[in-house]
């Protein structure tokens, strides 16, 4: 007997929001018959996205994972190479490294932002250099929309001449203020600082194209190479001549039409995300002393996008049960990549504490869709508070 389909949560974790020109632009794309990887919306999306984040060049592709794969490919990563990557992140940050047959080195998080620890990046580069095996690239992830402390990482990568890839899949709209203490980052948006930036437009991201991604770079030759590889490496002209093994990674015109409409709404989306996150932060602060709730911290002189509202809480499992029973979708944070069965065995650089493991054991993401209503937000807070206070269906009192 087949398992019954479970009912969707009454309050989902993070779903897309369509209130602008999405229908109009998608219908325009349909009427034009340009629905595949050729059409005016693709190039327009690239131009407008590049302008928004402040990048000279942007290349649209099929997913955030495809973006990272293309970045690794143009940087020459291949079998036997080493790539350093954040340990605490979704697995899509690392899978493309394995597509290329390269080895991974995982960098633990720091408590200041939950992003990769810059001191450990320096340590890993120095140890790798001493062994005569410098990494071919460093992938720095801006986790959950919080900017990583890129300044020291930029300096370390420059010192060892190792390219930096920014995985900004979750961080569109995140930035460094003018007071951030590193000239290469100050006043800039994430994804525009490393050699290549990678973004995602999956359905749960701040803006979506259904599925899609974007690469950003200041290097015109790299942008041309990325676009070439994303379109099966076909040379210009009527003849089907391909000078390399490429990929079918180009974003479709239909998806780009949706993306343009979403990009137009992004400032409003970010404002709503900040408001939702602000309330969760205040709630966590009110409960820190008694229950140990700690909201994901942000570095000084950074502006996070607040993509996925998350906090740590000892005894998380029973709180998950309480929310689920109330029709509220919550999610534990990721298992560290170095602990994933398919990625085990690679070196992990850790400090005195295994921060990534702690976050996996205690972290929780809560509903934060742009369209989350005030009443639904009230209900989520009430359920969380009741679980903590009563110890009933949620946490037990100490």
C-alpha positions as CSV (number, residue, x, y, z in Angstrom):
1,X,0.0,0.0,0.0
2,X,1.4,3.4,-1.0
3,X,2.2,5.9,1.7
4,X,-0.4,8.7,1.9
5,X,0.9,12.1,0.8
6,X,1.4,14.2,3.8
7,X,-0.4,17.5,4.1
8,X,1.7,20.6,3.4
9,X,2.6,22.7,6.4
10,X,0.2,25.6,7.2
11,X,3.2,27.9,7.6
12,X,6.0,26.8,5.3
13,X,9.7,27.5,5.9
14,X,10.6,29.7,2.9
15,X,8.5,29.9,-0.3
16,X,8.6,32.2,-3.2
17,X,6.6,35.4,-3.4
18,X,5.0,36.7,-6.7
19,X,3.5,40.2,-6.6
20,X,5.1,42.0,-9.5
21,X,5.4,41.6,-13.2
22,X,6.1,37.8,-13.1
23,X,3.0,36.8,-15.1
24,X,3.4,39.7,-17.6
25,X,7.0,38.9,-18.4
26,X,6.6,35.1,-18.6
27,X,3.6,35.5,-20.9
28,X,5.8,37.9,-23.1
29,X,8.4,35.1,-23.3
30,X,5.7,32.5,-24.2
31,X,4.2,34.8,-26.9
32,X,7.7,35.4,-28.4
33,X,8.2,31.6,-28.6
34,X,11.7,32.2,-27.2
35,X,11.4,29.9,-24.2
36,X,14.7,28.0,-24.3
37,X,18.3,29.3,-23.8
38,X,18.0,32.0,-26.5
39,X,16.0,35.2,-26.0
40,X,16.2,38.8,-25.0
41,X,15.2,38.2,-21.3
42,X,18.4,36.2,-20.6
43,X,20.7,39.0,-21.6
44,X,18.5,41.6,-19.9
45,X,18.5,39.6,-16.7
46,X,22.3,39.5,-16.8
47,X,22.6,43.2,-17.4
48,X,20.2,44.2,-14.6
49,X,21.6,41.6,-12.2
50,X,25.1,42.9,-12.8
51,X,24.0,46.4,-12.2
52,X,22.2,45.5,-9.0
53,X,25.2,43.8,-7.4
54,X,27.8,46.1,-8.9
55,X,29.6,43.5,-11.1
56,X,31.1,44.3,-14.5
57,X,29.9,41.0,-15.9
58,X,27.2,38.4,-15.1
59,X,26.5,35.1,-16.8
60,X,23.1,33.4,-16.2
61,X,23.1,29.6,-15.9
62,X,20.8,26.7,-14.9
63,X,21.5,26.6,-11.2
64,X,23.7,27.7,-8.4
65,X,25.4,24.3,-8.6
66,X,26.1,24.8,-12.3
67,X,27.6,28.2,-11.5
68,X,30.1,26.6,-9.1
69,X,30.9,23.9,-11.6
70,X,31.6,26.4,-14.3
71,X,33.7,28.5,-12.0
72,X,35.8,25.5,-11.1
73,X,36.1,24.5,-14.7
74,X,37.3,27.9,-16.0
75,X,39.9,28.0,-13.1
76,X,41.4,24.8,-14.3
77,X,40.4,22.5,-11.4
78,X,40.8,18.9,-12.3
79,X,41.5,15.4,-11.0
80,X,43.9,15.3,-8.1
81,X,43.7,19.0,-7.3
82,X,42.7,20.4,-3.9
83,X,39.9,22.8,-3.3
84,X,39.2,24.3,0.2
85,X,35.5,24.8,1.0
86,X,33.4,25.8,4.0
87,X,32.5,22.7,6.1
88,X,29.2,24.1,7.3
89,X,27.1,24.6,4.1
90,X,24.7,22.8,1.8
91,X,26.3,20.0,-0.1
92,X,25.9,21.8,-3.5
93,X,28.9,24.0,-2.5
94,X,31.2,20.9,-2.7
95,X,29.6,18.5,-5.1
96,X,31.0,20.3,-8.2
97,X,34.5,19.8,-6.9
98,X,33.9,16.1,-7.1
99,X,32.4,16.5,-10.6
100,X,35.9,17.7,-11.6
101,X,37.6,14.8,-9.8
102,X,39.3,17.1,-7.3
103,X,39.8,16.6,-3.5
104,X,38.2,18.7,-0.8
105,X,39.6,20.3,2.3
106,X,37.0,21.5,4.7
107,X,37.3,24.7,6.8
108,X,35.4,24.9,10.1
109,X,33.2,27.8,11.0
110,X,33.8,30.7,13.4
111,X,31.3,31.7,16.1
112,X,31.1,35.3,14.9
113,X,29.0,34.6,11.8
114,X,28.9,30.8,11.4
115,X,31.0,31.2,8.2
116,X,34.4,29.7,7.5
117,X,37.0,30.8,9.9
118,X,39.6,33.0,8.1
119,X,42.4,32.0,10.6
120,X,41.8,28.3,9.6
121,X,41.9,29.3,5.9
122,X,45.3,30.9,6.4
123,X,46.4,27.8,8.4
124,X,45.2,25.4,5.6
125,X,47.0,27.5,2.9
126,X,50.2,27.6,4.9
127,X,50.2,23.8,5.6
128,X,49.3,23.0,2.0
129,X,52.1,25.2,0.7
130,X,54.6,23.5,3.0
131,X,53.5,20.2,1.5
132,X,53.9,21.5,-2.0
133,X,50.2,21.1,-2.8
134,X,48.5,24.5,-2.8
135,X,44.8,24.4,-3.4
136,X,43.6,25.2,-6.9
137,X,40.7,27.4,-5.4
138,X,39.0,28.4,-2.2
139,X,35.2,28.4,-2.0
140,X,34.0,30.8,0.7
141,X,30.3,30.4,1.4
142,X,28.2,33.3,2.7
143,X,26.1,31.0,4.9
144,X,22.3,31.7,5.3
145,X,22.8,35.2,3.9
146,X,25.5,36.3,6.4
147,X,28.6,37.8,4.8
148,X,31.8,35.9,5.7
149,X,34.8,37.8,7.0
150,X,36.4,37.9,3.5
151,X,39.1,40.5,4.2
152,X,41.7,38.1,5.7
153,X,40.8,35.4,3.2
154,X,41.3,37.8,0.2
155,X,44.7,38.7,1.6
156,X,45.7,35.0,2.2
157,X,44.5,34.0,-1.3
158,X,46.5,36.8,-2.9
159,X,49.5,35.9,-0.9
160,X,49.5,32.3,-2.2
161,X,48.0,33.2,-5.6
162,X,45.0,30.9,-5.1
163,X,41.7,32.0,-6.7
164,X,38.8,32.8,-4.5
165,X,35.2,31.7,-5.4
166,X,32.4,33.2,-3.5
167,X,29.4,31.0,-3.0
168,X,26.7,33.7,-2.6
169,X,23.9,31.3,-3.4
170,X,22.1,32.3,-0.2
171,X,23.3,35.9,0.1
172,X,21.9,38.0,-2.7
173,X,21.6,41.5,-1.2
174,X,24.2,41.0,1.5
175,X,27.0,43.5,1.6
176,X,29.9,45.1,3.5
177,X,29.6,48.6,4.7
178,X,32.1,51.4,3.9
179,X,33.5,50.8,7.5
180,X,34.4,47.2,6.9
181,X,38.2,47.1,7.6
182,X,39.4,45.9,4.2
183,X,39.5,48.0,1.1
184,X,38.8,45.1,-1.3
185,X,35.4,44.5,0.4
186,X,34.3,47.8,1.9
187,X,31.1,49.1,0.4
188,X,30.7,46.1,-1.9
189,X,28.1,43.4,-2.2
190,X,29.0,39.8,-1.7
191,X,29.7,37.8,-4.9
192,X,31.7,40.7,-6.4
193,X,35.0,40.4,-4.4
194,X,36.5,37.0,-5.3
195,X,37.6,36.0,-8.8
196,X,34.1,34.6,-9.5
197,X,30.8,34.9,-7.5
198,X,28.1,32.3,-7.7
199,X,24.4,32.9,-7.0
200,X,21.3,30.7,-6.8
201,X,17.6,31.3,-7.8
202,X,16.2,28.1,-6.4
203,X,12.6,28.3,-5.3
204,X,13.5,28.9,-1.6
205,X,15.9,31.8,-2.3
206,X,15.0,35.5,-1.9
207,X,14.3,35.8,-5.6
208,X,13.6,32.8,-7.8
209,X,13.6,31.8,-11.5
210,X,12.2,28.4,-10.5
211,X,15.7,27.0,-10.8
212,X,18.7,29.0,-12.0
213,X,21.9,30.6,-11.1
214,X,24.3,33.5,-12.0
215,X,28.0,34.0,-12.2
216,X,29.7,37.3,-11.6
217,X,33.2,38.4,-12.4
218,X,35.2,41.5,-13.2
219,X,37.2,39.6,-15.8
220,X,35.8,39.9,-19.3
221,X,37.8,36.9,-20.6
222,X,36.5,34.8,-17.8
223,X,32.9,35.9,-18.4
224,X,33.2,35.0,-22.1
225,X,34.7,31.6,-21.2
226,X,31.9,30.9,-18.7
227,X,29.2,31.8,-21.2
228,X,30.9,29.6,-23.9
229,X,31.1,26.6,-21.7
230,X,27.5,27.1,-20.5
231,X,26.3,26.8,-24.1
232,X,27.9,23.5,-25.0
233,X,31.1,25.3,-26.1
234,X,29.7,25.9,-29.5
235,X,31.7,28.3,-31.7
236,X,29.9,31.2,-33.4
237,X,28.4,30.5,-36.8
238,X,25.8,28.2,-38.4
239,X,27.9,25.1,-38.3
240,X,27.8,23.0,-35.2
241,X,31.5,23.2,-34.2
242,X,32.5,22.7,-30.5
243,X,36.1,23.4,-29.5
244,X,35.7,22.0,-25.9
245,X,33.5,19.7,-23.9
246,X,30.8,22.1,-22.7
247,X,27.5,21.9,-20.8
248,X,23.9,22.6,-21.3
249,X,23.9,25.1,-18.4
250,X,22.5,28.3,-20.0
251,X,19.4,29.8,-18.2
252,X,16.2,29.7,-20.3
253,X,14.5,32.8,-21.6
254,X,11.4,31.8,-19.7
255,X,13.2,31.5,-16.4
256,X,15.0,34.8,-17.0
257,X,11.7,36.6,-17.6
258,X,10.6,35.4,-14.1
259,X,14.0,36.5,-12.7
260,X,13.7,40.0,-14.0
261,X,10.3,40.5,-12.4
262,X,11.6,39.1,-9.1
263,X,14.7,41.4,-9.3
264,X,12.5,44.4,-9.6
265,X,10.9,43.4,-6.2
266,X,14.2,42.6,-4.5
267,X,14.5,45.8,-2.4
268,X,11.1,45.2,-1.0
269,X,11.8,41.5,-0.4
270,X,15.0,42.4,1.5
271,X,13.2,44.9,3.7
272,X,10.6,42.3,4.6
273,X,13.3,39.7,5.3
274,X,15.1,42.2,7.7
275,X,11.8,42.9,9.5
276,X,11.1,39.2,10.0
277,X,14.7,38.5,11.1
278,X,14.7,41.4,13.5
279,X,11.8,40.0,15.4
280,X,13.4,36.6,15.7
281,X,16.6,38.2,16.9
282,X,14.7,40.0,19.6
283,X,12.9,36.8,20.6
284,X,16.2,34.9,20.8
285,X,17.8,37.7,23.0
286,X,14.8,37.5,25.4
287,X,15.3,33.8,25.8
288,X,19.1,33.5,25.7
289,X,19.8,33.7,29.4
290,X,17.3,31.0,30.4
291,X,17.1,28.7,27.4
292,X,20.3,29.4,25.5
293,X,18.7,30.6,22.2
294,X,21.3,32.3,20.0
295,X,20.4,33.9,16.7
296,X,23.0,33.6,13.9
297,X,25.3,36.5,14.5
298,X,26.4,39.0,11.9
299,X,29.9,40.5,11.6
300,X,30.4,44.2,12.4
301,X,30.1,46.4,9.4
302,X,28.2,43.9,7.3
303,X,24.6,43.9,6.0
304,X,23.2,40.4,5.8
305,X,20.3,39.5,3.5
306,X,18.6,37.5,6.3
307,X,17.7,34.8,3.8
308,X,17.0,32.0,6.2
309,X,16.3,32.9,9.8
310,X,18.1,30.5,12.1
311,X,19.2,30.1,15.7
312,X,20.8,27.5,17.9
313,X,19.0,25.9,20.8
314,X,20.1,23.0,23.0
315,X,17.4,20.3,22.9
316,X,16.2,21.3,19.5
317,X,14.6,17.9,18.6
318,X,11.6,18.3,20.8
319,X,11.1,21.9,19.6
320,X,10.9,20.5,16.1
321,X,8.2,18.1,17.1
322,X,6.2,20.9,18.7
323,X,6.3,23.1,15.6
324,X,5.5,20.2,13.3
325,X,2.5,19.3,15.4
326,X,1.3,22.9,15.0
327,X,1.7,22.9,11.2
328,X,4.8,25.0,11.3
329,X,7.7,23.9,9.0
330,X,11.1,24.1,10.6
331,X,14.4,22.6,9.5
332,X,17.6,21.5,11.3
333,X,20.8,22.9,10.0
334,X,23.1,20.9,7.7
335,X,25.3,18.1,8.7
336,X,28.9,19.3,8.1
337,X,30.2,18.3,4.7
338,X,33.1,16.4,6.3
339,X,30.6,14.2,8.0
340,X,28.6,13.4,4.9
341,X,28.9,9.7,3.9
342,X,29.7,10.7,0.3
343,X,32.4,13.2,1.3
344,X,34.0,11.5,4.2
345,X,37.8,11.0,4.4
346,X,38.9,14.4,3.3
347,X,40.9,16.6,5.6
348,X,39.1,19.0,7.9
349,X,40.7,22.1,9.5
350,X,39.2,22.7,12.9
351,X,40.0,25.0,15.8
352,X,39.6,24.2,19.4
353,X,35.9,23.6,18.9
354,X,34.0,21.8,16.1
355,X,31.7,24.7,15.4
356,X,30.2,23.1,12.3
357,X,29.2,20.0,14.2
358,X,27.7,22.1,17.0
359,X,25.6,24.1,14.5
360,X,24.3,20.8,13.0
361,X,23.4,19.4,16.4
362,X,21.7,22.6,17.7
363,X,20.7,24.8,14.8
364,X,17.1,25.4,13.6
365,X,15.7,27.4,10.7
366,X,12.2,28.9,11.2
367,X,9.6,30.3,8.8
368,X,10.7,33.5,7.1
369,X,9.1,33.7,3.7
370,X,8.7,37.2,2.3
371,X,5.0,36.6,2.3
372,X,4.9,35.5,5.9
373,X,1.9,37.4,7.4
374,X,2.1,39.2,10.8
375,X,-0.5,36.9,12.2
376,X,1.4,33.8,11.1
377,X,4.6,35.2,12.5
378,X,2.8,35.8,15.8
379,X,1.7,32.2,15.8
380,X,5.2,30.9,15.2
381,X,6.6,33.0,18.0
382,X,3.7,31.8,20.3
383,X,4.4,28.2,19.6
384,X,8.2,28.6,20.1
385,X,7.6,30.5,23.4
386,X,5.1,28.0,24.6
387,X,7.4,25.1,23.9
388,X,10.2,26.8,25.9
389,X,8.0,28.0,28.7
390,X,5.8,25.0,29.3
391,X,8.1,22.3,28.4
392,X,4.9,20.6,27.2
393,X,4.9,19.4,23.6
394,X,8.2,21.3,23.1
395,X,11.2,21.4,25.4
396,X,11.3,20.2,29.0
397,X,12.1,22.7,31.7
398,X,15.5,22.1,33.3
